[in-house]
Amino acid sequence: MRVTAIVPVWNRVELLEKLLLKLRAQSRPPEEVLVVDNGSIDGSAGAAERLGARVIRMGRNAGFAPAINQGIREARTEAVAVINNDVEPSPDWLGRLVEALEDPNAWFACGKLLDARDRRRIDGTYDLYCRGGAAWRAGHGRPDGPAFDSPRPAAMASFTASLFRAELFRRIGPLDEGFISYLEDVDFGLRCAQGGCAGVYVPRAVAWHVGSATLGRWNREVVRALARNQIVLIAKHYPPPLARRLAWPILVAQALWGLVAVRHGSGIAWLRGVLEGLRRMKRIRRAQPDNAAAFSRILIQGEAEILRIQRETGFDRYWRLYFFLTGGASD
């Protein structure tokens, strides 16, 4: 299986150079590395070319989703690995993901991401989504351990560092560029789940992730975009009858996330994002009511998995309050 590695970048040339060297040193290197430059002003494009990557210059900061879509259109291989510039893959990271994708039933493969600042802790594994319209990178913040050492099916993969069959994007469609940046991979994952295209979690495919290295985790623009896109996800995927039935979990999940933003000094940015998302709702083509039963099952399964991991590894304050106030994964 031939692989193109797609790396979206916007500045931070030192991270990009480190990543490209790590990709070159893989035990099973990609056939091509494609760097999609979102208008960097620090020489990232030139550095990528000097290190052997093919560069697509977007000419402006078009956002994560447009950059990835452009890379996918340019790729000519059976699989594409999407990897952020702030990721450091282990030498056998790609080889283990390719091996997992040899299973004809697997549409994508994602590995274990550890926190680059504290390598004993999980940054994320696969993505999960609850009834209230909030996503969780399974295991985020937990100490690495046996709970995350077993391969398992995965309904959704983060686009931080994962491998996908190229055919999946023709089957499900590209990333939704209306998201611009943040949660476009969750939207894609929900479409995969609804389309019956599952993947696998490969814990031995290890990488380390800095996380929000360009803008910072609680940058106000990041918070605004996340808050906006959480509302957009609900508007896009929840059939109206289901949204009305889940009004309480949705209110709880979004309000608790707002309180977290307030605690980090980004409450106004959160409110701006919510209002922006609400304004966009009228322009979003909603899911049809006959999808409600199938989509409800996806939500219940995701929430049940969140609850299981939280019980096994210790509750975050956010999820403890969410499950206390909503009662947990029930239809």
Contacts in CASP RR format, 6 or more apart in sequence:
PFRMAT RR
TARGET T0000
AUTHOR 0000-0000-0000
METHOD contacts of the structure
MODEL  1
MRVTAIVPVWNRVELLEKLLLKLRAQSRPPEEVLVVDNGSIDGSAGAAER
LGARVIRMGRNAGFAPAINQGIREARTEAVAVINNDVEPSPDWLGRLVEA
LEDPNAWFACGKLLDARDRRRIDGTYDLYCRGGAAWRAGHGRPDGPAFDS
PRPAAMASFTASLFRAELFRRIGPLDEGFISYLEDVDFGLRCAQGGCAGV
YVPRAVAWHVGSATLGRWNREVVRALARNQIVLIAKHYPPPLARRLAWPI
LVAQALWGLVAVRHGSGIAWLRGVLEGLRRMKRIRRAQPDNAAAFSRILI
QGEAEILRIQRETGFDRYWRLYFFLTGGASD
1 77 0 8 1.000
1 78 0 8 1.000
1 79 0 8 1.000
1 98 0 8 1.000
1 101 0 8 1.000
1 102 0 8 1.000
2 31 0 8 1.000
2 77 0 8 1.000
2 78 0 8 1.000
2 79 0 8 1.000
3 30 0 8 1.000
3 31 0 8 1.000
3 77 0 8 1.000
3 78 0 8 1.000
3 79 0 8 1.000
3 80 0 8 1.000
3 81 0 8 1.000
3 94 0 8 1.000
3 98 0 8 1.000
3 163 0 8 1.000
4 30 0 8 1.000
4 31 0 8 1.000
4 32 0 8 1.000
4 33 0 8 1.000
4 34 0 8 1.000
4 71 0 8 1.000
4 75 0 8 1.000
4 76 0 8 1.000
4 77 0 8 1.000
4 79 0 8 1.000
4 80 0 8 1.000
4 81 0 8 1.000
5 23 0 8 1.000
5 30 0 8 1.000
5 32 0 8 1.000
5 33 0 8 1.000
5 34 0 8 1.000
5 80 0 8 1.000
5 81 0 8 1.000
5 83 0 8 1.000
5 94 0 8 1.000
6 34 0 8 1.000
6 36 0 8 1.000
6 68 0 8 1.000
6 71 0 8 1.000
6 72 0 8 1.000
6 75 0 8 1.000
6 80 0 8 1.000
6 81 0 8 1.000
6 82 0 8 1.000
6 83 0 8 1.000
7 16 0 8 1.000
7 19 0 8 1.000
7 20 0 8 1.000
7 33 0 8 1.000
7 34 0 8 1.000
7 35 0 8 1.000
7 36 0 8 1.000
7 48 0 8 1.000
7 53 0 8 1.000
7 83 0 8 1.000
7 84 0 8 1.000
7 85 0 8 1.000
8 36 0 8 1.000
8 38 0 8 1.000
8 63 0 8 1.000
8 64 0 8 1.000
8 67 0 8 1.000
8 68 0 8 1.000
8 82 0 8 1.000
8 84 0 8 1.000
8 85 0 8 1.000
9 16 0 8 1.000
9 35 0 8 1.000
9 36 0 8 1.000
9 37 0 8 1.000
9 38 0 8 1.000
9 40 0 8 1.000
9 44 0 8 1.000
9 48 0 8 1.000
9 85 0 8 1.000
10 37 0 8 1.000
10 38 0 8 1.000
10 39 0 8 1.000
10 40 0 8 1.000
10 44 0 8 1.000
10 61 0 8 1.000
10 63 0 8 1.000
10 214 0 8 1.000
11 40 0 8 1.000
11 41 0 8 1.000
11 42 0 8 1.000
11 44 0 8 1.000
11 214 0 8 1.000
12 42 0 8 1.000
12 44 0 8 1.000
12 85 0 8 1.000
12 86 0 8 1.000
12 213 0 8 1.000
12 214 0 8 1.000
13 40 0 8 1.000
13 42 0 8 1.000
13 43 0 8 1.000
13 44 0 8 1.000
13 47 0 8 1.000
15 85 0 8 1.000
15 86 0 8 1.000
15 210 0 8 1.000
15 213 0 8 1.000
16 35 0 8 1.000
16 44 0 8 1.000
16 47 0 8 1.000
16 48 0 8 1.000
16 85 0 8 1.000
17 47 0 8 1.000
17 51 0 8 1.000
18 88 0 8 1.000
19 83 0 8 1.000
19 85 0 8 1.000
19 86 0 8 1.000
19 87 0 8 1.000
19 88 0 8 1.000
19 89 0 8 1.000
20 33 0 8 1.000
20 35 0 8 1.000
20 48 0 8 1.000
20 51 0 8 1.000
20 52 0 8 1.000
20 53 0 8 1.000
21 51 0 8 1.000
22 88 0 8 1.000
22 89 0 8 1.000
22 91 0 8 1.000
23 29 0 8 1.000
23 30 0 8 1.000
23 33 0 8 1.000
23 83 0 8 1.000
23 89 0 8 1.000
23 94 0 8 1.000
24 33 0 8 1.000
24 51 0 8 1.000
25 91 0 8 1.000
26 89 0 8 1.000
26 91 0 8 1.000
26 92 0 8 1.000
26 93 0 8 1.000
26 94 0 8 1.000
26 95 0 8 1.000
27 91 0 8 1.000
27 92 0 8 1.000
27 94 0 8 1.000
27 95 0 8 1.000
28 92 0 8 1.000
28 94 0 8 1.000
28 95 0 8 1.000
28 98 0 8 1.000
29 94 0 8 1.000
30 81 0 8 1.000
30 94 0 8 1.000
31 77 0 8 1.000
32 54 0 8 1.000
32 75 0 8 1.000
32 76 0 8 1.000
32 77 0 8 1.000
33 48 0 8 1.000
33 52 0 8 1.000
33 53 0 8 1.000
33 54 0 8 1.000
34 53 0 8 1.000
34 54 0 8 1.000
34 55 0 8 1.000
34 56 0 8 1.000
34 71 0 8 1.000
34 74 0 8 1.000
34 75 0 8 1.000
35 44 0 8 1.000
35 45 0 8 1.000
35 48 0 8 1.000
35 53 0 8 1.000
35 54 0 8 1.000
35 55 0 8 1.000
35 56 0 8 1.000
36 55 0 8 1.000
36 56 0 8 1.000
36 58 0 8 1.000
36 67 0 8 1.000
36 68 0 8 1.000
36 70 0 8 1.000
36 71 0 8 1.000
37 44 0 8 1.000
37 45 0 8 1.000
37 48 0 8 1.000
37 55 0 8 1.000
37 56 0 8 1.000
37 57 0 8 1.000
37 58 0 8 1.000
37 59 0 8 1.000
38 58 0 8 1.000
38 59 0 8 1.000
38 60 0 8 1.000
38 61 0 8 1.000
38 62 0 8 1.000
38 63 0 8 1.000
38 67 0 8 1.000
39 45 0 8 1.000
39 57 0 8 1.000
39 58 0 8 1.000
39 59 0 8 1.000
39 60 0 8 1.000
39 61 0 8 1.000
45 55 0 8 1.000
45 57 0 8 1.000
46 55 0 8 1.000
48 55 0 8 1.000
49 55 0 8 1.000
54 74 0 8 1.000
56 70 0 8 1.000
56 71 0 8 1.000
56 74 0 8 1.000
58 66 0 8 1.000
58 67 0 8 1.000
58 70 0 8 1.000
63 180 0 8 1.000
63 181 0 8 1.000
64 159 0 8 1.000
64 175 0 8 1.000
64 180 0 8 1.000
64 181 0 8 1.000
64 182 0 8 1.000
64 184 0 8 1.000
65 174 0 8 1.000
65 175 0 8 1.000
65 176 0 8 1.000
65 177 0 8 1.000
65 178 0 8 1.000
65 179 0 8 1.000
65 180 0 8 1.000
65 181 0 8 1.000
65 184 0 8 1.000
66 177 0 8 1.000
66 180 0 8 1.000
68 82 0 8 1.000
68 159 0 8 1.000
68 174 0 8 1.000
68 175 0 8 1.000
68 184 0 8 1.000
69 174 0 8 1.000
69 175 0 8 1.000
69 177 0 8 1.000
71 80 0 8 1.000
72 80 0 8 1.000
72 166 0 8 1.000
72 169 0 8 1.000
72 174 0 8 1.000
75 166 0 8 1.000
77 166 0 8 1.000
78 165 0 8 1.000
78 166 0 8 1.000
78 167 0 8 1.000
79 98 0 8 1.000
79 101 0 8 1.000
79 163 0 8 1.000
79 164 0 8 1.000
79 165 0 8 1.000
79 166 0 8 1.000
80 163 0 8 1.000
80 164 0 8 1.000
80 166 0 8 1.000
80 169 0 8 1.000
81 94 0 8 1.000
81 97 0 8 1.000
81 161 0 8 1.000
81 162 0 8 1.000
81 163 0 8 1.000
81 164 0 8 1.000
82 159 0 8 1.000
82 160 0 8 1.000
82 161 0 8 1.000
82 162 0 8 1.000
82 164 0 8 1.000
83 89 0 8 1.000
83 160 0 8 1.000
83 161 0 8 1.000
83 207 0 8 1.000
84 159 0 8 1.000
84 160 0 8 1.000
84 161 0 8 1.000
84 209 0 8 1.000
84 211 0 8 1.000
85 213 0 8 1.000
86 116 0 8 1.000
86 209 0 8 1.000
86 210 0 8 1.000
86 211 0 8 1.000
86 213 0 8 1.000
86 214 0 8 1.000
87 113 0 8 1.000
87 160 0 8 1.000
87 161 0 8 1.000
87 207 0 8 1.000
87 208 0 8 1.000
87 209 0 8 1.000
87 210 0 8 1.000
88 116 0 8 1.000
88 207 0 8 1.000
88 208 0 8 1.000
88 209 0 8 1.000
89 161 0 8 1.000
89 206 0 8 1.000
89 207 0 8 1.000
90 205 0 8 1.000
90 206 0 8 1.000
90 207 0 8 1.000
92 204 0 8 1.000
92 205 0 8 1.000
93 111 0 8 1.000
93 161 0 8 1.000
93 205 0 8 1.000
93 206 0 8 1.000
93 207 0 8 1.000
94 163 0 8 1.000
94 205 0 8 1.000
95 205 0 8 1.000
96 111 0 8 1.000
96 202 0 8 1.000
96 204 0 8 1.000
96 205 0 8 1.000
97 109 0 8 1.000
97 110 0 8 1.000
97 111 0 8 1.000
97 162 0 8 1.000
97 163 0 8 1.000
97 202 0 8 1.000
97 205 0 8 1.000
98 109 0 8 1.000
98 163 0 8 1.000
100 106 0 8 1.000
100 109 0 8 1.000
100 151 0 8 1.000
100 163 0 8 1.000
100 200 0 8 1.000
100 202 0 8 1.000
100 205 0 8 1.000
101 108 0 8 1.000
101 109 0 8 1.000
101 163 0 8 1.000
101 165 0 8 1.000
101 200 0 8 1.000
103 200 0 8 1.000
105 198 0 8 1.000
106 198 0 8 1.000
106 199 0 8 1.000
106 200 0 8 1.000
107 164 0 8 1.000
107 165 0 8 1.000
107 168 0 8 1.000
107 192 0 8 1.000
107 197 0 8 1.000
107 198 0 8 1.000
107 199 0 8 1.000
108 154 0 8 1.000
108 157 0 8 1.000
108 162 0 8 1.000
108 163 0 8 1.000
108 164 0 8 1.000
108 165 0 8 1.000
108 168 0 8 1.000
108 192 0 8 1.000
108 197 0 8 1.000
108 199 0 8 1.000
108 200 0 8 1.000
109 157 0 8 1.000
109 162 0 8 1.000
109 163 0 8 1.000
109 199 0 8 1.000
109 200 0 8 1.000
109 201 0 8 1.000
109 202 0 8 1.000
109 205 0 8 1.000
110 125 0 8 1.000
110 126 0 8 1.000
110 154 0 8 1.000
110 157 0 8 1.000
110 158 0 8 1.000
110 161 0 8 1.000
110 162 0 8 1.000
110 163 0 8 1.000
110 199 0 8 1.000
110 200 0 8 1.000
110 201 0 8 1.000
110 202 0 8 1.000
110 205 0 8 1.000
111 125 0 8 1.000
111 161 0 8 1.000
111 162 0 8 1.000
111 201 0 8 1.000
111 202 0 8 1.000
111 203 0 8 1.000
111 204 0 8 1.000
111 205 0 8 1.000
111 206 0 8 1.000
111 207 0 8 1.000
112 122 0 8 1.000
112 124 0 8 1.000
112 125 0 8 1.000
112 144 0 8 1.000
112 148 0 8 1.000
112 201 0 8 1.000
112 202 0 8 1.000
112 203 0 8 1.000
112 204 0 8 1.000
112 205 0 8 1.000
112 206 0 8 1.000
112 207 0 8 1.000
113 122 0 8 1.000
113 123 0 8 1.000
113 124 0 8 1.000
113 125 0 8 1.000
113 137 0 8 1.000
113 158 0 8 1.000
113 160 0 8 1.000
113 161 0 8 1.000
113 206 0 8 1.000
113 207 0 8 1.000
113 208 0 8 1.000
113 209 0 8 1.000
114 120 0 8 1.000
114 121 0 8 1.000
114 122 0 8 1.000
114 123 0 8 1.000
114 144 0 8 1.000
114 206 0 8 1.000
114 207 0 8 1.000
114 208 0 8 1.000
114 209 0 8 1.000
115 121 0 8 1.000
115 122 0 8 1.000
115 123 0 8 1.000
115 141 0 8 1.000
115 208 0 8 1.000
115 209 0 8 1.000
116 123 0 8 1.000
116 208 0 8 1.000
116 209 0 8 1.000
116 210 0 8 1.000
116 211 0 8 1.000
117 210 0 8 1.000
119 208 0 8 1.000
120 143 0 8 1.000
120 144 0 8 1.000
121 141 0 8 1.000
121 142 0 8 1.000
121 143 0 8 1.000
121 144 0 8 1.000
122 139 0 8 1.000
122 140 0 8 1.000
122 141 0 8 1.000
122 142 0 8 1.000
122 143 0 8 1.000
122 144 0 8 1.000
122 148 0 8 1.000
123 137 0 8 1.000
123 140 0 8 1.000
123 141 0 8 1.000
123 208 0 8 1.000
123 209 0 8 1.000
123 211 0 8 1.000
124 137 0 8 1.000
124 138 0 8 1.000
124 139 0 8 1.000
124 140 0 8 1.000
124 141 0 8 1.000
124 158 0 8 1.000
124 209 0 8 1.000
125 137 0 8 1.000
125 138 0 8 1.000
125 139 0 8 1.000
125 148 0 8 1.000
125 154 0 8 1.000
125 201 0 8 1.000
125 203 0 8 1.000
126 137 0 8 1.000
126 138 0 8 1.000
126 154 0 8 1.000
126 155 0 8 1.000
126 156 0 8 1.000
126 157 0 8 1.000
126 158 0 8 1.000
126 201 0 8 1.000
127 135 0 8 1.000
127 136 0 8 1.000
127 137 0 8 1.000
127 138 0 8 1.000
127 154 0 8 1.000
127 155 0 8 1.000
127 156 0 8 1.000
127 157 0 8 1.000
127 158 0 8 1.000
127 185 0 8 1.000
127 186 0 8 1.000
127 189 0 8 1.000
128 135 0 8 1.000
128 136 0 8 1.000
128 137 0 8 1.000
128 138 0 8 1.000
128 155 0 8 1.000
128 156 0 8 1.000
128 302 0 8 1.000
128 303 0 8 1.000
128 305 0 8 1.000
128 306 0 8 1.000
129 135 0 8 1.000
129 136 0 8 1.000
129 156 0 8 1.000
129 186 0 8 1.000
129 190 0 8 1.000
129 298 0 8 1.000
129 299 0 8 1.000
129 302 0 8 1.000
129 303 0 8 1.000
130 136 0 8 1.000
130 249 0 8 1.000
130 253 0 8 1.000
130 299 0 8 1.000
130 302 0 8 1.000
130 303 0 8 1.000
130 306 0 8 1.000
130 322 0 8 1.000
130 329 0 8 1.000
131 246 0 8 1.000
131 249 0 8 1.000
131 250 0 8 1.000
131 253 0 8 1.000
131 299 0 8 1.000
131 300 0 8 1.000
131 303 0 8 1.000
131 326 0 8 1.000
131 329 0 8 1.000
132 234 0 8 1.000
132 246 0 8 1.000
132 249 0 8 1.000
132 250 0 8 1.000
132 252 0 8 1.000
132 253 0 8 1.000
132 254 0 8 1.000
132 299 0 8 1.000
132 322 0 8 1.000
132 326 0 8 1.000
133 230 0 8 1.000
133 233 0 8 1.000
133 234 0 8 1.000
133 249 0 8 1.000
133 250 0 8 1.000
133 253 0 8 1.000
133 254 0 8 1.000
134 230 0 8 1.000
134 253 0 8 1.000
134 254 0 8 1.000
134 257 0 8 1.000
134 322 0 8 1.000
135 183 0 8 1.000
135 186 0 8 1.000
136 306 0 8 1.000
136 319 0 8 1.000
137 158 0 8 1.000
138 305 0 8 1.000
138 306 0 8 1.000
138 309 0 8 1.000
139 147 0 8 1.000
139 148 0 8 1.000
139 309 0 8 1.000
139 313 0 8 1.000
142 148 0 8 1.000
142 309 0 8 1.000
142 313 0 8 1.000
142 314 0 8 1.000
143 313 0 8 1.000
147 309 0 8 1.000
147 312 0 8 1.000
147 313 0 8 1.000
148 203 0 8 1.000
149 203 0 8 1.000
150 203 0 8 1.000
151 200 0 8 1.000
151 201 0 8 1.000
151 202 0 8 1.000
151 203 0 8 1.000
152 200 0 8 1.000
152 201 0 8 1.000
153 198 0 8 1.000
153 199 0 8 1.000
153 200 0 8 1.000
153 201 0 8 1.000
154 198 0 8 1.000
154 199 0 8 1.000
154 200 0 8 1.000
154 201 0 8 1.000
155 189 0 8 1.000
155 192 0 8 1.000
155 193 0 8 1.000
155 198 0 8 1.000
155 199 0 8 1.000
155 298 0 8 1.000
155 301 0 8 1.000
155 302 0 8 1.000
156 185 0 8 1.000
156 186 0 8 1.000
156 189 0 8 1.000
156 190 0 8 1.000
156 192 0 8 1.000
156 193 0 8 1.000
157 164 0 8 1.000
157 185 0 8 1.000
157 189 0 8 1.000
157 199 0 8 1.000
158 185 0 8 1.000
159 175 0 8 1.000
159 184 0 8 1.000
159 185 0 8 1.000
159 188 0 8 1.000
160 185 0 8 1.000
160 209 0 8 1.000
160 211 0 8 1.000
161 207 0 8 1.000
161 209 0 8 1.000
168 192 0 8 1.000
168 197 0 8 1.000
171 197 0 8 1.000
172 188 0 8 1.000
172 191 0 8 1.000
172 192 0 8 1.000
172 195 0 8 1.000
172 197 0 8 1.000
173 191 0 8 1.000
175 184 0 8 1.000
175 185 0 8 1.000
175 187 0 8 1.000
175 188 0 8 1.000
176 184 0 8 1.000
176 187 0 8 1.000
176 188 0 8 1.000
176 236 0 8 1.000
177 184 0 8 1.000
178 184 0 8 1.000
178 232 0 8 1.000
179 187 0 8 1.000
179 229 0 8 1.000
179 232 0 8 1.000
180 225 0 8 1.000
181 225 0 8 1.000
182 222 0 8 1.000
182 225 0 8 1.000
182 226 0 8 1.000
182 229 0 8 1.000
183 226 0 8 1.000
183 229 0 8 1.000
183 230 0 8 1.000
183 232 0 8 1.000
183 233 0 8 1.000
184 229 0 8 1.000
186 233 0 8 1.000
187 233 0 8 1.000
187 236 0 8 1.000
187 237 0 8 1.000
190 233 0 8 1.000
190 237 0 8 1.000
190 298 0 8 1.000
192 198 0 8 1.000
193 298 0 8 1.000
194 291 0 8 1.000
194 294 0 8 1.000
194 295 0 8 1.000
194 298 0 8 1.000
211 217 0 8 1.000
212 219 0 8 1.000
212 222 0 8 1.000
215 221 0 8 1.000
215 222 0 8 1.000
216 222 0 8 1.000
218 261 0 8 1.000
218 264 0 8 1.000
218 265 0 8 1.000
218 266 0 8 1.000
219 266 0 8 1.000
220 266 0 8 1.000
220 268 0 8 1.000
220 269 0 8 1.000
221 269 0 8 1.000
223 261 0 8 1.000
223 264 0 8 1.000
223 266 0 8 1.000
223 267 0 8 1.000
223 269 0 8 1.000
223 270 0 8 1.000
223 273 0 8 1.000
224 269 0 8 1.000
224 270 0 8 1.000
224 272 0 8 1.000
224 273 0 8 1.000
224 276 0 8 1.000
225 273 0 8 1.000
227 257 0 8 1.000
227 258 0 8 1.000
227 261 0 8 1.000
227 269 0 8 1.000
227 270 0 8 1.000
227 271 0 8 1.000
227 272 0 8 1.000
227 273 0 8 1.000
227 274 0 8 1.000
227 276 0 8 1.000
227 277 0 8 1.000
228 273 0 8 1.000
228 274 0 8 1.000
228 276 0 8 1.000
228 277 0 8 1.000
228 280 0 8 1.000
229 277 0 8 1.000
230 254 0 8 1.000
230 257 0 8 1.000
231 254 0 8 1.000
231 273 0 8 1.000
231 274 0 8 1.000
231 276 0 8 1.000
231 277 0 8 1.000
231 278 0 8 1.000
231 280 0 8 1.000
231 281 0 8 1.000
232 277 0 8 1.000
232 280 0 8 1.000
232 281 0 8 1.000
232 284 0 8 1.000
234 243 0 8 1.000
234 250 0 8 1.000
235 277 0 8 1.000
235 280 0 8 1.000
235 281 0 8 1.000
235 284 0 8 1.000
235 286 0 8 1.000
236 284 0 8 1.000
236 285 0 8 1.000
236 286 0 8 1.000
236 287 0 8 1.000
237 287 0 8 1.000
237 295 0 8 1.000
238 246 0 8 1.000
238 286 0 8 1.000
238 287 0 8 1.000
238 295 0 8 1.000
239 286 0 8 1.000
239 287 0 8 1.000
239 288 0 8 1.000
239 289 0 8 1.000
239 290 0 8 1.000
239 291 0 8 1.000
239 292 0 8 1.000
239 295 0 8 1.000
240 286 0 8 1.000
240 289 0 8 1.000
241 289 0 8 1.000
241 292 0 8 1.000
242 292 0 8 1.000
242 295 0 8 1.000
242 296 0 8 1.000
243 250 0 8 1.000
246 299 0 8 1.000
248 326 0 8 1.000
249 322 0 8 1.000
249 326 0 8 1.000
252 321 0 8 1.000
252 322 0 8 1.000
252 325 0 8 1.000
252 326 0 8 1.000
253 322 0 8 1.000
254 274 0 8 1.000
256 318 0 8 1.000
256 321 0 8 1.000
256 322 0 8 1.000
257 270 0 8 1.000
257 318 0 8 1.000
258 267 0 8 1.000
258 270 0 8 1.000
260 318 0 8 1.000
261 267 0 8 1.000
261 269 0 8 1.000
261 270 0 8 1.000
262 270 0 8 1.000
287 295 0 8 1.000
296 331 0 8 1.000
300 329 0 8 1.000
300 330 0 8 1.000
300 331 0 8 1.000
301 329 0 8 1.000
302 329 0 8 1.000
303 328 0 8 1.000
303 329 0 8 1.000
304 329 0 8 1.000
306 319 0 8 1.000
306 329 0 8 1.000
307 319 0 8 1.000
307 323 0 8 1.000
307 328 0 8 1.000
307 329 0 8 1.000
310 316 0 8 1.000
310 319 0 8 1.000
310 320 0 8 1.000
310 323 0 8 1.000
315 323 0 8 1.000
322 328 0 8 1.000
END
